[in-house]
Amino acid sequence: AATGAGAAFSLDEAAARREDMQKITEACVGKSATEAWRKGFQDAVTSMLQKTRRSMQHGLAGVADSVVALVDGAAKDCGQLYAFGRFKGQAQRLHVLATSKSLARLNSKVTYEPLKSLTVGDIDIHKELNALLVAWQLHKGAEAVGLSLAALLKMFAEDADVAPEITQVAPSPPAPGAKSDERATVRYWTEALNEAFKRLGDSSRPAGEGCISEELAQRQQQLVSAAFDLMMQKTRRGMQQGMRSISSDILTMLDELGAKCEPILKSSGAKRLRSAADRLKVLSSYKSFLNPGGNVDYDPMKVLKIGGVDVHLELIRFIGAWISDRGAAAFGDGLADFFEDFREEDEAADEPADTAAAAAAAGAEQGHPLWRMVRDSMAGASFGHQPDLAVTCFLPDATATFATEMNGAIEHMLQKRKKTMQTGLKELADATDKLWRSQLAACVASPGAQAIWTGAKKLRKVTRRTVVDYGKHINYEAMKSLTVGGVPIHLQLNNFLAAWKLRSQEEAGNPFGELMETLSRVPGYDEL
């Protein structure tokens, strides 16, 4: 999907059931937007394949951000299509969940095991994400990438049944003789907001004289009361509508205040509150908000988990400060305490779980990753016999060149054409033979090392046949079969490619050894 046509087709697949499909063309998507998306998306995939929760967090957010940027770029020429808005909304919800405490704080609701398990906000997306990674990394084409991307983002679709946001209403005048409500006064909201901003890092009291009008204070009193009334219905639907309402109300209020009050516009506390409210608004329109076992786990007065984070105590304090009229400071503190649970979080750097466990059990493993890949390949080529490979063998400079050459070979093979498959196999054989030749005899003396070298030599000889002879020695049908010298290697090659591209180079050792051992049994090329 590196071209405008590829990206357009990917978007077409996501919008396949919409009339907008025919309006999304290569011309309107544009090459610059496509290239920016391709780079951002590839960076996100690379991050996810590093196998840490932090890299997964960054990768998921990167996928979301790249989609939002592509849709925004395409909308300039294609128009503001319904499909674009839907796709963008799903990506924004993915970004919010990927950068929430549920992923960053490593609680029991978040698990990640590459290609096996990944839950985000209590929703298991590992199958959809794996399909996307496989389609992208193994170059399965724009259609496969588009369909798998659409399937992943659909997990974060908007709930079509969510009631519309509460319309801003004009405050009703108090009834004759009724006691005035302190919560509808300028003084109350000035103190509440300054307390909230202080809790969020700005103690300068930016909500100064003249920022808050009587009309705004009265309106906010009615809107907050209406939102809390919805939440106090103690139903999932009421909770969702109330959350959406309170977040929208806060955003609207901050917009209005920022337009006429520069200190609030520049306030770091106001910016943090805006970001958190915006993220809650995105979450509250998420279709799994109401699903038991989904994004929200709700038991009235006992538990309220949003995106895997329990916020029920903060919400009780927030609502309690309002309905019990505990004062502006208590309400402002509760406001900040509640919304802070939805701030964007970045997890501290961590190690891959398997590496950390191995280090704890047996200390740091000797050798660098590609050294371990080579060692494991020798075991794979000798049916599990672990060679006694010195750490002075296969040093980083030599293996780095090997990895670069192998990446080039794999890129050719993944183009899935007969000519490029022949080229890729030739480059794989050359890279392996070159690496083996650069080592001392003791480094390549084990049975597994010799089997790999024999396989490389035979493959080099087969792939140097002319194009006319190609069909006699290498038979290839994309995605179905591949034989070299009459020996089928399709399964072994796929296992190696999947490990190298989807897991890590280090984990590709065993399947590489098995591939090369199979090639060492190609008949008729023993005069090496």
Secondary structure, DSSP 4 states (H G I P E B T S, - for coil): --SHHHHHHHHHHHTTTSGGGGG--HHHH-HHHHHHHHHHHHHHHHHHTT-SHHHHHHHHHHHHHHHHHHHHHHHHHH-S-HHHHHHHHHHHHHHHHHTSHHHHS--TT--EETTTEEEETTEE-HHHHHHHHHHHHTT--HHHHHHHHHHHHHTT-B-TTPPPPPPP-PPPPPPTTPPP-GGGSHHHHHHHHHHHHHHTT--S--S-TTTS-HHHHHHHHHHHHHHHHHHTT-SHHHHHHHHHHHHHHHHHHHHHHHHH-HHHHH-HHHHHHHHHHHHHHHHHTBGGGGSTTTTEEEETTTEEEETTEE-HHHHHHHHHHHHTT--HHHHHHHHHHHHGGGS---PPP---HHHHHHHHHH-SPSS-HHHHHHHHHHHHTTTTPPP---TTSS-HHHHHHHHHHHHHHHHHHTT--HHHHHHHHHHHHHHHHHHHHTS-GGGG-SHHHHHHHHHHHHHHHHHTS-HHHHHHHEEEETTTEEEETTEE-HHHHHHHHHIIIII-SGGGHHHHHHHHHHHTT-TT----
